[in-house]
Amino acid sequence: MFKNARFALAAALVATLALPALAEDAPAADAAATDAVTSTATADTVIARVGDVAITLGNAIALRTQLPQQFAQVPDATLFPAIVQQLIEQEVLAQSHAGSLSHREQVLLQNETRNFIANSALVAAVNAAVTDESIAAAYDAFAAQYAAGDPVTEYHAAHILVATEEEAQQVEAALAGGRDFADVAREMSTDGSAQNGGDLGWFAAGAMIPDFQAAVEALEPGQVSQPVQTRFGWHVIKLEDTRIQQVPPLEQVHDDLVQQIQRDASRAFIDQLTAQTTVENLSADVDPGLLSQTTLLDD
């Protein structure tokens, strides 16, 4: 429903902006008066009235933030009168229909209102939970857990990938003749790493397909494998070095930690509020099949 509402809003604004010279035909405002209003304006500044209902500058600003991206480049001078007109027309329509909502529309409105307020409450709680201190504490806990686990070996390897065993043997012969591994990779490998001399960088145990990984793990640093066949073709592999994987730096895991803090804070906040509130779940005896009976909304 929210997407439909945004589409209707955009369509209405397009129609309003299409009116001939809407902004340009308005009489020029007195510059001094305009400056005075601008300097004293707040979100509560009234920009229109519909009956007894005031429409504020805050309403207009909020409405602009809801517009689709297509309106991002529309100048304020053009968009402002269109938004004001849109708010006026919305209020006229709302006042005419406020007491005539169907049962279906009333429950949809209740759900949207509930969802909006609940989301606002969660955002406030989550934002308060994400601080430099909480991120540092989360990283310390992550690092401690990481260090307590089994050590993870990382491998730095390069390979030369060819289509056939015969080509792999040609690679072996070139290397046995003293040619540099990287040079042969650049000349003969069909893999995207060829331009880097076949270098695959560092990867953890289990990152590669099993046959390739097993061949890598059987090598000593500096050693070159015999041809290894996988579903990609034939590989000749050189193990450059190994190392024990270190705790990733904070910068690398920062976003994941923030998301975890947000999830934990959301859950804790909801649980706290639920514990402080009398809640009765009366749905146990209700037939779940009724969930699909949308005609009940028409009663």
Rosetta silent file (secondary structure, phi, psi, omega in degrees, C-alpha in Angstrom):
SEQUENCE: MFKNARFALAAALVATLALPALAEDAPAADAAATDAVTSTATADTVIARVGDVAITLGNAIALRTQLPQQFAQVPDATLFPAIVQQLIEQEVLAQSHAGSLSHREQVLLQNETRNFIANSALVAAVNAAVTDESIAAAYDAFAAQYAAGDPVTEYHAAHILVATEEEAQQVEAALAGGRDFADVAREMSTDGSAQNGGDLGWFAAGAMIPDFQAAVEALEPGQVSQPVQTRFGWHVIKLEDTRIQQVPPLEQVHDDLVQQIQRDASRAFIDQLTAQTTVENLSADVDPGLLSQTTLLDD
SCORE:     score description
SCORE:     0.000 S_00000001
   1 L     0.000  -37.129 -179.332    0.000    0.000    0.000 S_00000001
   2 H   -63.092  -41.457  179.069    2.863    2.362    0.786 S_00000001
   3 H   -62.818  -41.457  178.455    4.341    1.898   -2.698 S_00000001
   4 H   -62.402  -38.928  179.496    0.967    2.636   -4.261 S_00000001
   5 H   -64.728  -40.865  179.013    0.671    5.770   -2.166 S_00000001
   6 H   -66.343  -36.951  178.999    4.092    6.976   -3.304 S_00000001
   7 H   -65.223  -43.055  179.915    3.179    6.274   -6.925 S_00000001
   8 H   -63.917  -39.694  178.126   -0.038    8.256   -6.558 S_00000001
   9 H   -62.216  -46.394  179.900    1.868   11.100   -4.927 S_00000001
  10 H   -62.936  -42.799 -179.869    4.437   11.177   -7.723 S_00000001
  11 H   -62.684  -40.802  179.655    1.733   11.062  -10.390 S_00000001
  12 H   -65.368  -39.396  179.453   -0.142   13.923   -8.759 S_00000001
  13 H   -68.509  -38.490  177.097    2.997   16.025   -8.558 S_00000001
  14 H   -58.998  -43.230  179.053    3.849   15.322  -12.183 S_00000001
  15 H   -64.187  -40.098 -179.631    0.384   16.550  -13.119 S_00000001
  16 H   -67.454  -43.289  179.904    0.787   19.637  -10.953 S_00000001
  17 H   -67.351  -21.936 -179.648    4.230   20.455  -12.323 S_00000001
  18 L   -79.521  -10.966  177.591    2.837   20.073  -15.837 S_00000001
  19 L   -62.923  141.497 -173.787    0.443   22.987  -15.330 S_00000001
  20 L   -59.939  122.425  170.457    1.563   25.925  -17.473 S_00000001
  21 L    46.237   47.186 -176.836    4.150   28.161  -15.818 S_00000001
  22 L   -58.876  -47.416 -177.393    2.927   27.351  -12.320 S_00000001
  23 L   -82.065  -34.353 -172.209    5.950   28.872  -10.613 S_00000001
  24 L   -77.484  -27.649 -176.316    6.807   31.475  -13.200 S_00000001
  25 L   -82.296  -11.545  179.802    3.340   33.063  -13.493 S_00000001
  26 L   -66.977  143.334  179.500    3.066   33.829   -9.778 S_00000001
  27 L   -61.971  143.805 -178.722    3.519   37.512   -8.956 S_00000001
  28 L   -63.014  132.732  179.550    6.990   38.408   -7.777 S_00000001
  29 L   -83.027  153.351  176.534    7.237   38.477   -4.009 S_00000001
  30 L   -67.255  124.326 -173.683    8.735   41.384   -2.156 S_00000001
  31 H   -60.772  -42.528 -178.484   12.366   40.400   -1.560 S_00000001
  32 H   -64.525  -41.111  179.924   12.593   41.961    1.889 S_00000001
  33 H   -66.020  -40.598  178.880    9.414   40.232    3.054 S_00000001
  34 H   -63.083  -43.770  178.613   10.622   36.916    1.682 S_00000001
  35 H   -61.193  -38.565 -178.700   13.978   37.259    3.472 S_00000001
  36 H   -65.726  -43.262  178.845   12.180   38.062    6.723 S_00000001
  37 H   -64.204  -43.239 -178.785    9.980   34.965    6.485 S_00000001
  38 H   -61.093  -40.722 -176.422   12.964   32.799    5.592 S_00000001
  39 H   -71.189  -24.371 -177.913   15.008   33.986    8.563 S_00000001
  40 H  -107.188   -0.438 -174.655   12.223   33.269   11.056 S_00000001
  41 L   -68.289  142.873  172.257   10.770   30.110    9.490 S_00000001
  42 L  -132.267  177.660  177.818   10.533   26.880   11.470 S_00000001
  43 L   -62.983  -22.237 -178.380    8.980   23.511   10.784 S_00000001
  44 L   -91.151    0.641  177.935    5.832   24.857   12.459 S_00000001
  45 L   -61.539  126.180 -177.755    5.503   27.856   10.131 S_00000001
  46 E   -79.602  127.006 -179.317    2.007   27.688    8.635 S_00000001
  47 E  -113.513   -8.180  176.779    2.051   27.752    4.827 S_00000001
  48 E  -167.525  160.586  173.946   -1.622   26.970    4.162 S_00000001
  49 E  -134.031  140.267  173.360   -4.950   26.308    5.882 S_00000001
  50 E  -125.825  102.332 -171.445   -7.767   23.990    4.908 S_00000001
  51 L    64.957 -125.124  179.799  -10.708   24.780    7.126 S_00000001
  52 L   -94.780    2.685 -176.380   -9.349   24.661   10.660 S_00000001
  53 E   -95.498  127.067  177.743   -6.363   22.487    9.729 S_00000001
  54 E   -90.824  137.932  172.472   -2.961   24.141    9.374 S_00000001
  55 E  -107.580  127.964 -171.335   -0.420   22.847    6.855 S_00000001
  56 E  -107.562  165.646  174.667    3.133   23.599    7.934 S_00000001
  57 H   -59.218  -35.808  177.303    6.513   24.031    6.348 S_00000001
  58 H   -60.319  -39.627  176.233    7.490   20.815    8.137 S_00000001
  59 H   -59.223  -43.016 -178.860    4.741   18.973    6.254 S_00000001
  60 H   -66.464  -44.502  179.916    6.145   20.240    2.953 S_00000001
  61 H   -61.920  -44.386 -179.687    9.749   19.336    3.837 S_00000001
  62 H   -62.995  -39.460  179.731    8.699   15.848    4.971 S_00000001
  63 H   -63.901  -38.458  179.644    6.711   15.318    1.785 S_00000001
  64 H   -63.677  -36.742 -179.534    9.716   16.193   -0.342 S_00000001
  65 H   -65.427  -18.986 -179.300   11.806   13.547    1.426 S_00000001
  66 L   -90.202   -5.828 -175.108    9.221   10.943    0.348 S_00000001
  67 L   -72.793  149.696  175.614    9.403   11.804   -3.337 S_00000001
  68 L   -62.530  164.529 -175.937   10.947    9.366   -5.854 S_00000001
  69 H   -59.683  -25.510 -177.600   14.461    9.988   -7.141 S_00000001
  70 H   -61.174  -19.200 -178.988   13.097   11.543  -10.342 S_00000001
  71 H   -95.235   -1.297 -174.305   12.295   14.709   -8.368 S_00000001
  72 L   -60.072  -34.614 -176.062   15.774   15.075   -6.828 S_00000001
  73 L   -94.109    0.470  178.722   16.943   17.528   -9.493 S_00000001
  74 L   -73.486  126.884 -178.390   13.751   19.618   -9.604 S_00000001
  75 L   -60.627  147.804  178.602   14.555   23.110   -8.218 S_00000001
  76 H   -57.460  -38.371 -177.382   12.917   24.081   -4.931 S_00000001
  77 H   -62.331  -30.006  177.858   11.363   27.132   -6.568 S_00000001
  78 H   -84.923  -40.219 -173.598    9.499   24.866   -8.958 S_00000001
  79 H   -76.867  -33.949 -173.165    8.720   22.062   -6.522 S_00000001
  80 H   -58.702  -53.053 -179.642    7.588   24.110   -3.527 S_00000001
  81 H   -62.834  -32.484  178.367    4.299   25.488   -4.937 S_00000001
  82 H   -66.829  -40.601  178.629    3.482   22.055   -6.384 S_00000001
  83 H   -66.609  -42.942  178.311    4.034   20.407   -2.991 S_00000001
  84 H   -59.152  -46.225  178.981    1.941   23.041   -1.211 S_00000001
  85 H   -62.038  -39.259  179.178   -0.870   22.488   -3.713 S_00000001
  86 H   -64.058  -43.159  178.677   -0.548   18.735   -3.266 S_00000001
  87 H   -63.742  -40.352  178.127   -0.799   19.031    0.526 S_00000001
  88 H   -61.757  -46.580 -178.265   -3.861   21.270    0.223 S_00000001
  89 H   -67.095  -37.353  176.210   -5.579   18.828   -2.108 S_00000001
  90 H   -61.402  -43.856 -178.665   -4.688   15.877    0.106 S_00000001
  91 H   -67.017  -40.065  176.558   -6.174   17.633    3.127 S_00000001
  92 H   -58.568  -46.797  179.812   -9.335   18.573    1.195 S_00000001
  93 H   -65.334  -42.997 -178.575   -9.741   14.934    0.167 S_00000001
  94 H   -61.849  -43.415 -179.731   -8.907   13.618    3.651 S_00000001
  95 H   -65.018  -34.495 -177.823  -11.458   15.880    5.304 S_00000001
  96 H   -72.642  -21.284 -170.318  -14.133   14.850    2.828 S_00000001
  97 H  -121.111   -1.046 -172.597  -13.550   11.126    3.430 S_00000001
  98 H   -56.457  -37.222 -178.252  -12.292   10.826    7.021 S_00000001
  99 H   -91.991    7.966 -174.040  -15.608    9.470    8.328 S_00000001
 100 H  -117.820   14.332 -179.835  -16.233    7.212    5.343 S_00000001
 101 L   -65.343  135.186  175.259  -13.349    4.715    5.530 S_00000001
 102 L   -70.062  167.793  178.608  -14.401    1.134    4.955 S_00000001
 103 H   -60.677  -41.084  177.418  -13.561   -1.495    7.546 S_00000001
 104 H   -58.205  -46.706 -178.311  -10.769   -2.751    5.277 S_00000001
 105 H   -66.183  -35.979  179.799   -9.316    0.774    4.987 S_00000001
 106 H   -65.129  -43.194 -178.536   -9.540    1.352    8.742 S_00000001
 107 H   -72.577  -33.048  175.031   -7.543   -1.770    9.628 S_00000001
 108 H   -63.864  -41.675  177.939   -4.973   -1.005    6.909 S_00000001
 109 H   -64.494  -40.679  177.548   -4.586    2.493    8.355 S_00000001
 110 H   -60.108  -44.036 -179.707   -4.228    1.052   11.864 S_00000001
 111 H   -65.152  -42.813 -179.695   -1.481   -1.292   10.669 S_00000001
 112 H   -65.270  -40.659  178.713    0.394    1.465    8.806 S_00000001
 113 H   -64.874  -45.786  179.153    0.183    3.787   11.806 S_00000001
 114 H   -60.286  -45.188 -179.134    1.326    1.036   14.166 S_00000001
 115 H   -63.246  -42.580 -179.230    4.185    0.089   11.866 S_00000001
 116 H   -62.602  -46.613 -177.851    5.350    3.694   11.454 S_00000001
 117 H   -68.407  -41.226  179.417    5.389    4.379   15.210 S_00000001
 118 H   -62.868  -41.870  179.105    6.992    1.012   16.026 S_00000001
 119 H   -63.642  -39.918  177.705    9.695    1.608   13.451 S_00000001
 120 H   -61.411  -42.518  179.057   10.377    5.058   14.898 S_00000001
 121 H   -63.342  -42.984 -179.796   10.741    3.547   18.375 S_00000001
 122 H   -66.243  -42.839 -179.978   13.136    0.873   17.119 S_00000001
 123 H   -59.608  -43.408  179.646   15.258    3.333   15.142 S_00000001
 124 H   -62.311  -43.435 -179.290   15.652    5.521   18.229 S_00000001
 125 H   -67.066  -41.593 -178.787   16.677    2.560   20.387 S_00000001
 126 H   -67.208  -43.982  179.333   19.077    1.176   17.788 S_00000001
 127 H   -61.410  -37.465  179.494   20.728    4.541   17.134 S_00000001
 128 H   -68.778  -27.166 -176.638   21.273    5.021   20.862 S_00000001
 129 H   -79.970  -25.244 -176.903   22.909    1.584   21.098 S_00000001
 130 L   -90.160  101.518  178.993   25.495    2.182   18.358 S_00000001
 131 L  -130.464  167.706  175.673   28.316    4.203   19.924 S_00000001
 132 H   -57.950  -38.342 -178.717   32.086    4.213   19.656 S_00000001
 133 H   -67.262  -43.204 -178.472   32.176    2.463   23.032 S_00000001
 134 H   -69.315  -34.006  178.298   29.722   -0.288   22.046 S_00000001
 135 H   -68.076  -42.263  178.558   31.549   -0.903   18.771 S_00000001
 136 H   -62.987  -41.336  179.009   34.886   -1.152   20.598 S_00000001
 137 H   -65.892  -40.067  178.877   33.395   -3.590   23.124 S_00000001
 138 H   -64.909  -38.308  179.213   31.873   -5.680   20.344 S_00000001
 139 H   -68.222  -40.020  177.824   35.212   -5.802   18.542 S_00000001
 140 H   -60.415  -42.911  179.498   37.037   -6.872   21.715 S_00000001
 141 H   -66.044  -40.459  178.135   34.518   -9.698   22.177 S_00000001
 142 H   -62.925  -44.542 -178.439   34.849  -10.680   18.520 S_00000001
 143 H   -64.897  -39.949  179.844   38.662  -10.691   18.722 S_00000001
 144 H   -65.287  -42.884  179.115   38.643  -12.789   21.893 S_00000001
 145 H   -66.101  -38.683  179.727   36.268  -15.321   20.351 S_00000001
 146 H   -63.698  -45.622 -178.240   38.315  -15.372   17.166 S_00000001
 147 H   -67.773  -28.039 -177.933   41.564  -15.994   19.045 S_00000001
 148 H   -78.179  -15.553 -179.048   39.959  -18.756   21.106 S_00000001
 149 L   -79.317  176.029  178.414   38.981  -20.732   18.012 S_00000001
 150 L   -67.002  139.731  179.382   41.093  -23.196   16.071 S_00000001
 151 L   -60.546  140.365  179.707   43.882  -21.532   14.075 S_00000001
 152 L  -110.023  122.885  178.580   43.024  -21.023   10.416 S_00000001
 153 E   -85.095  136.036  173.946   45.801  -21.471    7.866 S_00000001
 154 E  -111.257  148.570 -177.357   45.894  -19.147    4.869 S_00000001
 155 E  -122.364  138.286  173.017   47.682  -19.959    1.624 S_00000001
 156 E  -111.019  112.700 -174.583   49.298  -17.693   -0.941 S_00000001
 157 E  -134.615  162.669  172.633   49.384  -19.523   -4.261 S_00000001
 158 E  -131.733  156.486  178.217   49.639  -18.981   -7.989 S_00000001
 159 E  -147.159  161.857  173.269   48.524  -21.273  -10.785 S_00000001
 160 E  -120.922  119.482 -176.855   48.645  -21.813  -14.512 S_00000001
 161 E  -108.089  126.623  177.148   45.365  -23.078  -15.967 S_00000001
 162 E  -132.013  168.673 -172.020   45.216  -24.821  -19.352 S_00000001
 163 L   -83.651  -30.776 -172.181   42.547  -26.866  -21.138 S_00000001
 164 L  -127.496  162.099  177.586   44.322  -30.190  -21.700 S_00000001
 165 H   -65.885  -35.787  178.487   46.793  -32.504  -19.999 S_00000001
 166 H   -60.382  -43.099  178.199   49.131  -32.118  -22.971 S_00000001
 167 H   -65.306  -36.960  178.082   49.236  -28.355  -22.443 S_00000001
 168 H   -62.779  -37.752  177.492   49.854  -28.923  -18.729 S_00000001
 169 H   -67.018  -34.314  176.016   52.852  -31.068  -19.634 S_00000001
 170 H   -65.439  -37.546  175.926   54.127  -28.247  -21.845 S_00000001
 171 H   -63.272  -46.306  178.491   53.869  -25.944  -18.830 S_00000001
 172 H   -56.725  -43.211 -178.159   55.828  -28.448  -16.749 S_00000001
 173 H   -65.346  -39.213  179.626   58.527  -28.610  -19.421 S_00000001
 174 H   -64.308  -41.786  179.431   58.816  -24.827  -19.578 S_00000001
 175 H   -69.423  -38.980  178.555   59.235  -24.605  -15.807 S_00000001
 176 H   -65.126  -26.114  178.168   61.702  -27.501  -15.757 S_00000001
 177 L   -81.284    2.471  174.587   63.726  -25.588  -18.345 S_00000001
 178 L    98.550    4.394  179.902   64.158  -22.743  -15.857 S_00000001
 179 L   -71.975  149.968 -179.739   61.497  -20.324  -17.045 S_00000001
 180 L   -69.510  137.109 -177.048   59.903  -18.053  -14.453 S_00000001
 181 H   -58.710  -44.661 -177.703   56.508  -19.265  -13.206 S_00000001
 182 H   -64.593  -38.651  179.380   54.882  -15.849  -13.584 S_00000001
 183 H   -64.897  -41.990  179.152   56.167  -15.452  -17.144 S_00000001
 184 H   -65.964  -39.062  178.393   54.801  -18.858  -18.148 S_00000001
 185 H   -61.539  -44.912 -179.951   51.465  -18.014  -16.511 S_00000001
 186 H   -63.144  -32.183 -176.835   51.199  -14.770  -18.456 S_00000001
 187 H   -83.858  -38.976 -167.592   51.977  -16.604  -21.702 S_00000001
 188 H  -115.388  -22.731 -174.069   50.029  -19.842  -21.343 S_00000001
 189 L   -72.420  141.425  177.320   47.367  -19.603  -18.600 S_00000001
 190 L   -97.312    1.544 -178.325   43.726  -19.154  -19.642 S_00000001
 191 L   -83.694  155.451  179.170   42.672  -17.942  -16.197 S_00000001
 192 H   -62.423  -19.124  179.493   41.925  -14.284  -15.384 S_00000001
 193 H   -79.239   -4.251 -175.838   44.871  -14.291  -12.987 S_00000001
 194 H   -55.862  -41.718 -177.915   47.300  -14.769  -15.907 S_00000001
 195 H   -64.224  -18.927  175.976   47.998  -11.036  -16.201 S_00000001
 196 H  -101.122   23.112 -179.323   49.167  -11.130  -12.573 S_00000001
 197 L    70.643   23.941  179.869   51.482  -14.039  -13.227 S_00000001
 198 L    82.149    2.120 -175.104   48.854  -16.504  -12.034 S_00000001
 199 E   -65.373  125.922  178.809   48.846  -14.981   -8.540 S_00000001
 200 E  -102.021   -0.482 -178.902   45.689  -15.925   -6.592 S_00000001
 201 E    71.013 -162.449 -179.234   46.560  -13.946   -3.485 S_00000001
 202 E   -92.535  139.915  175.180   45.841  -15.216    0.018 S_00000001
 203 E  -147.346  151.277 -177.648   42.930  -17.568    0.711 S_00000001
 204 E   -83.929  161.751  176.161   41.852  -19.617    3.692 S_00000001
 205 L   -56.983  133.799  179.370   41.662  -23.380    3.900 S_00000001
 206 L    90.136   -3.736 -177.467   38.508  -24.601    2.204 S_00000001
 207 L   -76.535  -28.182 -178.083   38.112  -21.532   -0.009 S_00000001
 208 L   -98.051  167.700  177.154   39.023  -23.389   -3.198 S_00000001
 209 L   -63.203  150.309 -168.147   37.428  -26.451   -4.807 S_00000001
 210 H   -53.167  -47.519 -176.848   38.503  -29.675   -3.029 S_00000001
 211 H   -63.018  -41.116  178.694   40.962  -31.078   -5.610 S_00000001
 212 H   -66.567  -45.837 -178.184   42.725  -27.742   -5.981 S_00000001
 213 H   -61.234  -41.709 -179.670   42.767  -27.137   -2.208 S_00000001
 214 H   -63.179  -39.142  179.089   44.195  -30.610   -1.531 S_00000001
 215 H   -66.043  -40.446  179.078   46.997  -30.021   -4.029 S_00000001
 216 H   -62.697  -46.615 -175.280   47.839  -26.662   -2.427 S_00000001
 217 H   -69.121  -18.286  178.646   47.902  -28.113    1.082 S_00000001
 218 L   -83.846   -8.498 -176.100   50.268  -30.909   -0.037 S_00000001
 219 L   -93.439  157.258  168.549   52.921  -28.395   -1.147 S_00000001
 220 L   -99.976  151.882  178.813   55.709  -26.692    0.761 S_00000001
 221 L   -52.127  131.181 -178.317   56.309  -22.968    0.203 S_00000001
 222 L    92.549  -13.273 -176.472   58.164  -22.481   -3.084 S_00000001
 223 L   -86.007  148.991  178.877   57.169  -25.911   -4.394 S_00000001
 224 E  -113.394  137.280 -177.584   55.296  -26.457   -7.696 S_00000001
 225 L   -81.314  163.458  164.851   52.694  -29.205   -8.121 S_00000001
 226 L   -73.754  164.903 -179.887   52.301  -31.759  -10.846 S_00000001
 227 L   -56.015  134.358 -179.198   49.290  -31.088  -13.136 S_00000001
 228 E  -120.369  127.637 -179.453   46.012  -31.243  -11.214 S_00000001
 229 E   -95.904  132.552  170.765   42.700  -31.760  -13.001 S_00000001
 230 E  -132.455 -177.943  179.931   39.511  -30.040  -11.872 S_00000001
 231 L   -66.888  -12.134  179.840   36.262  -29.195  -13.646 S_00000001
 232 L   -90.194  -14.731 -177.204   37.936  -25.996  -14.851 S_00000001
 233 E   137.231 -148.281 -179.082   40.799  -27.745  -16.646 S_00000001
 234 E  -111.873  130.248 -177.290   44.386  -28.587  -15.743 S_00000001
 235 E  -113.602  139.842  163.984   46.292  -26.606  -13.119 S_00000001
 236 E  -114.966  121.986 -167.617   49.959  -26.313  -12.336 S_00000001
 237 E  -115.830  138.511  173.226   50.141  -24.742   -8.866 S_00000001
 238 E  -119.241  125.722  175.708   52.904  -22.949   -7.009 S_00000001
 239 E   -89.151  117.119 -179.518   52.610  -22.392   -3.261 S_00000001
 240 E   -80.097  -47.229 -175.457   54.218  -19.075   -2.406 S_00000001
 241 E  -168.712  168.655  173.546   53.747  -19.072    1.388 S_00000001
 242 E  -132.400  160.287  176.377   51.461  -19.926    4.312 S_00000001
 243 E  -159.708  160.220  174.424   50.436  -18.047    7.436 S_00000001
 244 E   -86.441  128.637 -177.087   48.046  -18.286   10.367 S_00000001
 245 L   -61.955  130.279 -179.907   45.044  -16.047    9.791 S_00000001
 246 L   -91.191  164.053  175.948   45.075  -13.006   12.055 S_00000001
 247 L   -61.686  126.635  179.007   42.110  -11.274   13.665 S_00000001
 248 L   -59.233  143.582  178.875   40.607   -9.007   10.991 S_00000001
 249 L   -65.696  159.895 -178.312   41.098   -5.301   11.738 S_00000001
 250 H   -55.177  -41.141 -176.975   38.164   -3.280   13.054 S_00000001
 251 H   -58.706  -33.014 -176.451   37.752   -1.491    9.731 S_00000001
 252 H   -75.236  -30.641 -175.831   37.124   -4.803    7.989 S_00000001
 253 H  -111.992    5.816 -174.986   34.402   -6.011   10.362 S_00000001
 254 H   -53.802  -51.022 -175.540   32.981   -2.643   11.459 S_00000001
 255 H   -64.433  -39.148  177.903   29.760   -2.854    9.462 S_00000001
 256 H   -63.727  -40.333  178.985   29.071   -6.434   10.575 S_00000001
 257 H   -65.115  -41.685  178.631   29.585   -5.447   14.215 S_00000001
 258 H   -60.993  -44.173  179.441   27.238   -2.468   13.856 S_00000001
 259 H   -62.865  -38.263  178.535   24.558   -4.710   12.363 S_00000001
 260 H   -67.043  -42.122  176.697   24.979   -7.185   15.226 S_00000001
 261 H   -59.960  -42.337  179.809   24.703   -4.393   17.807 S_00000001
 262 H   -63.893  -43.756  178.649   21.551   -3.177   16.070 S_00000001
 263 H   -62.679  -45.739 -179.042   20.010   -6.661   16.032 S_00000001
 264 H   -64.383  -42.127 -179.291   20.850   -7.247   19.690 S_00000001
 265 H   -65.351  -39.781  178.675   19.591   -3.811   20.726 S_00000001
 266 H   -61.833  -48.472 -178.286   16.328   -4.293   18.819 S_00000001
 267 H   -63.728  -43.922 -178.652   15.685   -7.667   20.409 S_00000001
 268 H   -64.997  -39.594 -179.268   16.602   -6.463   23.915 S_00000001
 269 H   -65.155  -45.108  179.485   14.435   -3.343   23.574 S_00000001
 270 H   -64.406  -44.206 -179.793   11.392   -5.323   22.429 S_00000001
 271 H   -62.821  -39.424  179.522   11.871   -7.931   25.161 S_00000001
 272 H   -63.804  -47.221 -179.518   12.202   -5.209   27.801 S_00000001
 273 H   -64.573  -39.456 -179.765    9.040   -3.438   26.706 S_00000001
 274 H   -64.215  -40.008  179.552    7.137   -6.711   26.454 S_00000001
 275 H   -66.128  -25.946 -177.900    8.177   -7.688   29.991 S_00000001
 276 L   -91.414   -0.026 -173.763    6.900   -4.339   31.289 S_00000001
 277 L  -123.423  145.729  174.050    3.539   -4.643   29.542 S_00000001
 278 L   -78.521  114.109 -177.723    0.518   -6.871   30.042 S_00000001
 279 L  -120.327  129.870  176.401    0.343   -8.914   26.853 S_00000001
 280 L  -121.679  114.852  174.440   -2.337  -11.492   26.052 S_00000001
 281 L   -93.773  106.689 -173.386   -1.909  -13.639   22.977 S_00000001
 282 L  -103.966   20.963 -172.506   -5.432  -14.940   22.345 S_00000001
 283 L   -91.676   -3.962 -172.545   -4.737  -16.544   18.983 S_00000001
 284 L   -58.913  -36.402 -175.924   -4.197  -20.158   20.081 S_00000001
 285 L   -95.912    8.167 -179.616   -7.820  -21.201   19.389 S_00000001
 286 L   -91.971  133.137  179.884   -8.158  -19.252   16.127 S_00000001
 287 L   -65.674  118.228  179.515   -8.110  -21.291   12.901 S_00000001
 288 H   -57.785  -24.974  179.810   -4.924  -20.260   10.985 S_00000001
 289 H   -63.298  -19.549  178.884   -6.834  -20.779    7.751 S_00000001
 290 H   -67.368  -16.740 -177.482   -8.793  -17.615    8.495 S_00000001
 291 H   -60.798  -28.291 -178.589   -5.660  -15.630    7.665 S_00000001
 292 H   -91.336   -0.932 -176.563   -6.454  -15.973    3.959 S_00000001
 293 L   -85.685   73.864 -176.995  -10.103  -14.962    4.299 S_00000001
 294 H   -65.834  -18.781  179.454   -9.702  -11.386    3.048 S_00000001
 295 H   -66.312  -18.466  177.258  -13.467  -11.114    2.563 S_00000001
 296 H   -63.202  -26.056  178.638  -13.766  -10.746    6.342 S_00000001
 297 H   -69.993  -16.349 -178.568  -12.360   -7.219    5.894 S_00000001
 298 H   -90.124   -3.262 -179.143  -15.431   -6.340    3.887 S_00000001
 299 L   -66.278    0.000    0.000  -17.837   -7.087    6.736 S_00000001
